[in-house]
Amino acid sequence: MTSPLAGIAQALEVLALAGGDRMPSALTPSELIAVTDAFGSLKRHVDAAYAGVAAEVARQSRAELGRDSLAKRQGFSSPAVLISTTTGTSVGESVRMIQVGEATAPRTALSGEQLPARHPHVAAALSAGRMGMTAAASIVTMLTKLALRVDSARLEDAERQLCDLAPGLRPDELVKLLARVEAHLDPDGVAPRHEELRGARALVIQERDGMLVISAKLDVETGAPVKAAIESLVGASLRRNEHSPDDDRDTRSVKQMNADALADICRHAIGCDRVPTAASTTVVIRMDLEALESGVGTATIDGIAQPVPAGMIRRLAADQQVIPCVLGGESEILDWGRTRRLFTTAQKLAIAERDGGCIDCGAPPMWCHVHHIAWWDRDRGRTDLANGVLLCTGCHHRLHSDGWEITVDGAGVEGRVHLVPPPWIDPQRRPRLAGRARYRLTA
C-alpha cells in the first residue's frame, strides 16, 4: 500500500506537470481539465493521509480520559470540534473523517499481533487516491450497519466491489448504488425500514412571501404514483421540445414544469375540464418471479433508488395503473429487426429493466427515448433490444455531438452498457460502465 505522504508527493508532481503552478487564466481548456483532475487526486490523497491522524486524535480524546482527553486539554468539547476548528471543515465532515480513519487504520490485538484494517478494501482505495472521503464514509457506514446481520465473507466481497464501482459516481448515483447493495445484502431489513419511513410521511402547505410553500416527505409506496404522474407530464414536454423549432420551444425550467404538472393534476382532480394532455401514467415495478409469488424479497420502482419490500407490492397490485414488469411472454415480440423503426412499449420496458433510465445521467425512463445504437438510416440499424438504449433528450444530443460511442455486452436484461468517450476526452477511449449495471453487484 502506498505511503500517504508519498501519495501526496506524487499528486503534487502531477499537478505541477499539468500546469497547476500557473495562473488559471493562462491555462487552455484541456490544461484546466488536467489541473482539475490533478487537484482532485491531491485532495483525495491529503484526506486519506489525514484520516489516520483524525482517528488518533479521537483515540486520545475518548470520553473515559475525562479532563486528560486531548480535545479537552485544547479547550474543545470533542475531537470532531477540535478537527473542525483546526482544519476549517464542518463538524459533520470531521466526524466522517474520524469514522473512516478508525475503519481503515491497522489494528493491534491484545496479544500485540498486528491486524489488518477493519475495511481493507476501502483503505486500499483511499491510499491509492481512487476514492474520496464522502464515498468512503458512506460505504463504511452501510457496512457497519449490516455487520451483525450479514455474513462477513459477503460483506468483504461487497466492500471490494463497492470500491470498484463507487469512484466516479455522482453523490446521487452513490446513494442509489448503496441503497441497492444494502437491499441485496439484507433483504429482510427492507420491510422494517419501509414501515419506518411510511410512518414518517408528511406534507405541509404554508403561505410565505406571497407563495404557497409545499414541503413533503413521502415513503416510496405513497410517493411513487405522485412521482410517476408528474414525470409523465414533464417527460411529454421535454420530448416535444426535442422536435420543436427554437421559436416554439417550451422555455420553462424542469422545476417550473414540475410545479405546473402538479397544478394540472390537481385541477383535473377537482373536476376542471382542462385535462392535461400526456400519455397515460403507470408505475412500473420490477421484481423476480420468486419474490412475486412468495411475497418475500425486494423490488424496485422505475425512477426511485430505494428498494421496497415485496409484500408492499400486494397492496399496490389492486391499482390498474400499477403494472409488474413481465417481459418476453410467448405472445410478445421484443425484436422487430427492420420491419419497424420505432421501439414498442414492451421493448422500452425491457430496455428500461436493463438500463434503469437514461444510461448517462440516470433520468427516469418516462423522460427518455429508446435510441438506436446503430442508427436506423445511416447504419441500417435494427429495432432490436440489443440495438436500443434509453437516453434523455439532453444526453442524446450531447453524446452525438461530442462523438461518444455506445456498446452493449451480453444479452437481455443482464447486458452491460458502456459509454466509450471520444479521443479528445480520453485518448485511450476506455469504456465507462453506464446504466443500471453501475449499481449491480456481480453476485
C-alpha positions in Angstrom: 0.0 0.0 0.0 1.4 3.4 -1.0 2.5 5.7 1.9 0.0 8.5 2.4 2.8 11.2 2.2 4.3 9.5 -0.8 0.9 9.7 -2.5 0.7 13.4 -1.7 4.2 14.0 -3.2 3.2 12.1 -6.4 0.0 14.0 -6.7 1.9 17.3 -6.3 4.3 16.3 -9.1 1.3 15.5 -11.4 -0.3 18.9 -10.5 2.9 20.8 -11.4 3.2 18.9 -14.7 -0.4 19.7 -15.5 0.2 23.4 -15.0 -1.1 23.9 -11.5 1.7 26.3 -10.7 0.5 28.8 -13.4 -2.3 31.4 -13.2 -5.7 29.7 -14.0 -6.4 32.4 -16.6 -3.3 31.3 -18.5 -4.4 27.7 -18.9 -6.0 26.3 -22.0 -9.3 24.3 -21.7 -7.5 21.0 -21.8 -5.0 22.2 -19.2 -7.8 23.4 -16.9 -9.4 19.9 -17.0 -6.0 18.3 -16.3 -5.3 20.7 -13.4 -8.8 20.0 -12.0 -8.2 16.2 -12.2 -4.8 16.7 -10.5 -6.3 18.8 -7.7 -8.9 16.1 -7.2 -6.2 13.5 -6.8 -4.3 15.7 -4.5 -7.3 16.3 -2.3 -8.1 12.6 -2.1 -4.5 11.8 -1.1 -4.5 14.6 1.6 -7.8 13.4 3.0 -6.5 9.8 3.1 -3.4 10.9 4.9 -5.2 12.9 7.5 -7.9 10.3 8.2 -5.4 8.3 10.3 -4.4 11.4 12.1 -8.1 12.2 12.8 -8.6 8.7 14.2 -5.6 9.1 16.5 -6.9 12.5 17.7 -10.2 10.7 18.5 -8.5 7.9 20.3 -6.6 10.3 22.5 -9.8 12.2 23.2 -12.1 9.3 24.2 -14.6 10.1 26.9 -13.1 7.8 29.6 -10.0 10.0 29.7 -12.0 12.8 31.2 -10.0 16.1 31.6 -6.9 14.3 30.2 -8.6 14.0 26.9 -6.6 15.6 24.1 -9.5 17.6 22.9 -10.5 18.8 26.4 -6.9 19.9 27.1 -7.0 22.0 24.0 -10.3 23.6 25.1 -12.6 21.7 22.8 -15.7 19.7 23.7 -15.0 16.8 21.4 -12.4 15.6 18.8 -14.7 16.5 16.0 -15.0 20.1 17.1 -11.2 20.2 17.5 -10.6 18.9 14.0 -13.4 21.1 12.5 -12.0 24.3 14.1 -8.4 23.4 13.1 -8.9 22.3 9.6 -11.8 24.7 8.7 -14.3 21.9 7.8 -17.7 21.2 9.2 -18.3 19.1 12.3 -20.1 16.5 10.1 -17.1 16.3 7.8 -14.8 15.9 10.8 -17.0 13.0 12.2 -16.8 11.3 8.8 -13.0 11.7 8.7 -12.7 10.1 12.2 -15.0 7.3 11.2 -13.1 6.5 8.1 -9.7 6.8 9.9 -10.8 4.3 12.5 -12.2 1.9 9.9 -9.1 1.9 7.7 -6.2 2.1 10.3 -4.2 -1.0 11.1 -5.1 -2.6 14.4 -3.3 -4.3 17.2 -4.7 -7.3 19.1 -4.4 -7.7 22.9 -1.6 -10.1 22.2 0.3 -7.5 20.3 -0.3 -9.1 17.0 -0.7 -6.6 14.1 -4.1 -7.0 12.4 -5.3 -5.5 9.1 -7.8 -2.7 8.9 -11.5 -3.4 9.6 -12.2 -2.4 6.0 -9.0 -3.2 4.0 -10.5 -2.5 0.5 -11.7 1.0 1.5 -8.2 1.6 3.0 -6.5 0.5 -0.2 -8.8 2.6 -2.4 -8.2 5.7 -0.2 -4.4 5.1 -0.1 -4.3 4.8 -3.9 -6.3 8.0 -4.3 -9.1 6.3 -6.2 -11.9 7.2 -3.7 -12.9 10.3 -1.9 -13.8 10.7 1.8 -17.5 11.1 1.2 -17.8 7.8 -0.7 -15.6 6.0 1.8 -17.6 7.2 4.8 -20.9 6.2 3.1 -19.6 2.7 2.4 -18.2 2.2 5.9 -21.5 3.4 7.4 -23.5 0.9 5.4 -21.2 -2.0 6.1 -21.1 -1.2 9.8 -24.9 -1.1 9.9 -25.1 -4.6 8.4 -22.2 -6.2 10.3 -24.4 -8.0 12.8 -26.9 -9.3 10.2 -24.8 -10.3 7.2 -22.0 -12.9 6.8 -18.5 -11.4 7.0 -17.4 -13.0 3.7 -20.4 -11.5 1.8 -19.6 -8.1 3.4 -16.0 -8.2 2.4 -16.9 -9.2 -1.2 -19.4 -6.3 -1.3 -16.8 -3.9 0.1 -14.4 -5.0 -2.7 -17.0 -4.5 -5.4 -18.2 -1.2 -4.0 -14.6 0.2 -4.0 -14.5 -0.6 -7.7 -18.0 0.8 -8.5 -18.0 4.0 -6.4 -15.2 6.1 -7.9 -16.5 8.5 -10.4 -20.1 8.3 -9.3 -22.1 11.5 -8.6 -23.5 11.8 -5.0 -27.0 10.8 -6.1 -25.6 7.8 -8.0 -23.7 6.7 -5.0 -26.9 6.9 -2.9 -28.7 4.7 -5.4 -25.8 2.2 -5.5 -25.7 1.9 -1.7 -29.5 1.5 -1.4 -29.5 -1.3 -4.0 -26.5 -3.1 -2.4 -28.0 -2.8 1.1 -31.2 -4.4 -0.1 -29.2 -7.1 -1.9 -27.2 -8.0 1.2 -30.0 -7.7 3.8 -33.4 -8.2 2.1 -35.1 -8.9 5.4 -34.2 -5.4 6.6 -36.1 -3.7 3.8 -39.6 -4.2 5.1 -39.0 -2.8 8.6 -37.2 0.2 7.1 -40.1 0.8 4.7 -42.6 0.8 7.5 -40.5 3.2 9.5 -40.3 5.6 6.5 -44.0 5.2 5.9 -44.8 6.3 9.4 -42.7 9.4 8.8 -44.6 10.6 5.7 -45.8 14.2 5.9 -46.9 17.1 3.7 -47.0 20.7 4.9 -48.6 23.6 3.0 -47.7 27.1 4.1 -48.2 30.6 2.7 -45.0 32.6 2.7 -44.0 35.8 0.9 -47.0 35.6 -1.4 -46.2 32.0 -2.4 -47.6 28.6 -1.3 -44.7 26.6 0.0 -45.4 22.8 -0.2 -42.9 20.6 1.6 -43.4 16.8 1.5 -41.6 13.7 2.7 -43.2 10.6 1.1 -42.3 7.0 1.5 -41.9 5.1 -1.8 -45.4 3.5 -1.6 -47.1 6.8 -1.2 -44.8 8.8 -3.4 -44.3 6.6 -6.4 -47.7 7.4 -8.1 -47.0 11.1 -7.4 -43.6 11.0 -9.0 -44.8 8.9 -11.9 -47.7 11.3 -12.7 -45.5 14.4 -12.6 -42.7 12.8 -14.6 -45.2 11.7 -17.2 -46.3 15.3 -17.9 -42.8 16.7 -17.7 -41.4 14.0 -19.9 -44.0 14.7 -22.6 -43.0 18.4 -22.6 -39.3 17.5 -22.8 -40.0 15.2 -25.7 -42.0 17.8 -27.6 -39.1 20.2 -27.2 -36.7 17.8 -28.9 -38.5 18.3 -32.3 -39.8 21.8 -31.9 -38.2 24.8 -33.7 -36.4 27.3 -31.4 -39.2 29.9 -31.5 -41.7 27.3 -30.4 -39.8 25.6 -27.6 -41.1 25.3 -24.1 -38.8 27.6 -22.2 -39.8 26.6 -18.7 -37.2 25.0 -16.4 -37.8 21.5 -15.2 -38.6 22.8 -11.8 -41.3 25.0 -13.3 -42.6 22.1 -15.3 -42.9 20.1 -12.1 -44.9 22.8 -10.4 -47.2 23.2 -13.4 -47.7 19.4 -13.7 -48.8 19.2 -10.1 -51.2 22.1 -10.7 -52.6 20.4 -13.8 -53.1 17.1 -11.9 -54.9 18.9 -9.0 -57.1 20.9 -11.3 -58.2 17.8 -13.1 -58.8 16.0 -9.8 -61.3 18.7 -8.6 -63.3 18.5 -11.8 -61.7 21.0 -14.2 -62.4 20.2 -17.9 -58.8 21.2 -18.8 -57.4 17.7 -18.8 -53.6 17.5 -19.1 -52.5 16.1 -22.4 -50.0 13.3 -21.9 -49.6 9.6 -22.2 -51.3 7.5 -19.6 -49.2 7.1 -16.4 -48.1 3.8 -15.0 -45.9 2.9 -12.0 -43.5 0.1 -13.2 -42.4 -2.3 -10.5 -39.5 -4.7 -11.2 -39.1 -7.9 -9.2 -38.2 -11.5 -9.8 -40.8 -14.2 -10.1 -39.8 -15.9 -6.8 -40.4 -12.7 -4.8 -43.7 -12.1 -6.6 -45.0 -15.5 -5.8 -43.7 -15.7 -2.2 -44.1 -12.1 -1.1 -40.5 -12.4 0.3 -37.7 -10.3 -1.0 -37.4 -6.9 -2.6 -38.5 -5.0 -5.7 -37.6 -1.7 -7.3 -39.8 1.0 -8.9 -38.7 2.8 -12.0 -37.1 6.2 -11.2 -36.7 5.5 -7.4 -33.5 4.5 -5.8 -34.8 3.0 -2.6 -35.8 -0.7 -2.9 -39.1 -1.8 -1.4 -40.3 -5.0 0.3 -42.1 -7.5 -2.0 -45.0 -7.6 0.4 -45.8 -3.9 -0.3 -46.4 -4.8 -4.0 -49.5 -6.8 -2.9 -51.1 -3.5 -1.7 -50.3 -1.8 -4.9 -51.4 -4.6 -7.2 -55.1 -3.7 -7.0 -54.4 -0.4 -8.8 -54.9 -0.8 -12.5 -52.2 1.8 -13.2 -49.5 -0.1 -11.3 -48.0 -2.8 -13.5 -45.4 -5.5 -12.8 -42.6 -5.9 -15.3 -43.3 -9.2 -17.0 -41.2 -9.4 -20.2 -40.8 -11.7 -23.1 -44.1 -13.7 -22.9 -45.0 -16.1 -25.8 -47.2 -13.5 -27.5 -44.8 -10.6 -27.0 -42.4 -9.7 -29.8 -39.3 -7.9 -28.4 -37.1 -7.9 -31.6 -38.5 -6.3 -34.8 -35.4 -6.2 -37.0 -36.0 -3.8 -39.9 -39.8 -4.3 -40.0 -40.5 -1.1 -38.0 -38.5 1.9 -36.9 -39.9 2.9 -33.5 -39.4 0.7 -30.5 -42.6 -0.7 -28.9 -43.8 -0.1 -25.3 -42.9 -3.7 -24.5 -39.4 -3.2 -25.9 -39.0 0.0 -23.9 -40.0 -1.8 -20.7 -37.4 -4.5 -21.4 -34.7 -1.9 -22.1 -35.6 0.0 -19.0 -35.2 -3.2 -17.0 -31.6 -3.3 -18.2 -30.8 0.5 -18.3 -32.8 1.8 -15.3 -33.3 5.2 -17.0 -31.0 7.4 -19.1 -27.8 5.4 -19.4 -25.7 8.6 -18.8 -27.5 11.0 -16.4 -29.9 8.5 -14.9 -33.1 10.4 -15.8 -36.3 8.3 -15.2 -37.5 6.1 -18.1 -40.5 8.4 -18.7 -38.2 11.2 -19.7 -36.3 9.0 -22.2 -36.5 7.8 -25.8 -35.2 4.4 -26.9 -32.2 5.3 -29.1 -30.8 3.1 -31.9 -27.1 2.4 -31.2 -26.6 1.6 -34.8 -28.6 4.4 -36.5 -31.8 3.4 -38.4 -31.0 5.4 -41.5 -27.2 5.8 -41.6 -26.2 2.3 -40.3 -29.3 0.3 -41.3 -29.7 -0.5 -37.6 -32.3 -2.9 -36.3 -35.2 -2.2 -33.9 -34.0 -4.9 -31.5 -33.2 -4.9 -27.8 -29.5 -5.3 -28.3 -29.5 -2.2 -30.5 -31.5 0.1 -28.2 -30.6 2.2 -25.1 -32.5 4.8 -23.1 -31.4 8.4 -23.5 -33.0 11.6 -22.3 -33.1 14.4 -24.8 -30.1 16.3 -23.4 -27.8 13.3 -23.2 -28.9 12.1 -26.6 -27.8 15.4 -28.3 -24.7 15.7 -26.2 -23.4 12.2 -26.9 -24.0 12.5 -30.6 -22.4 16.0 -30.8 -19.3 15.1 -28.8 -18.6 11.8 -30.5 -19.3 9.2 -27.8 -20.0 5.6 -28.8 -22.3 3.1 -27.0 -21.7 -0.7 -26.7 -23.7 -3.4 -25.0 -22.1 -6.6 -23.7 -24.3 -9.6 -23.1 -27.9 -10.3 -24.0 -31.3 -9.4 -22.4 -31.8 -7.5 -19.2 -28.4 -8.7 -17.8 -26.5 -6.9 -20.5 -24.0 -4.3 -19.5 -24.0 -0.9 -21.3 -20.7 1.0 -21.8 -20.1 4.6 -23.0 -16.9 5.0 -25.0 -15.5 8.6 -24.8 -14.1 10.4 -27.8 -10.3 10.7 -28.1 -10.3 14.3 -27.1 -11.8 13.3 -23.7 -9.8 10.1 -23.2 -7.1 9.3 -25.8 -7.2 5.6 -24.7 -11.0 5.6 -25.2 -11.5 3.4 -22.1 -15.2 2.2 -21.9 -17.2 3.6 -18.9 -19.9 1.5 -17.3 -23.3 3.0 -17.8 -27.0 2.4 -16.9 -28.2 0.1 -14.2 -25.0 -2.0 -14.2 -23.3 0.8 -12.3 -25.4 -0.2 -9.3 -25.3 -4.0 -9.6 -23.0 -6.4 -7.7 -21.7 -9.4 -9.7 -23.0 -11.9 -7.1 
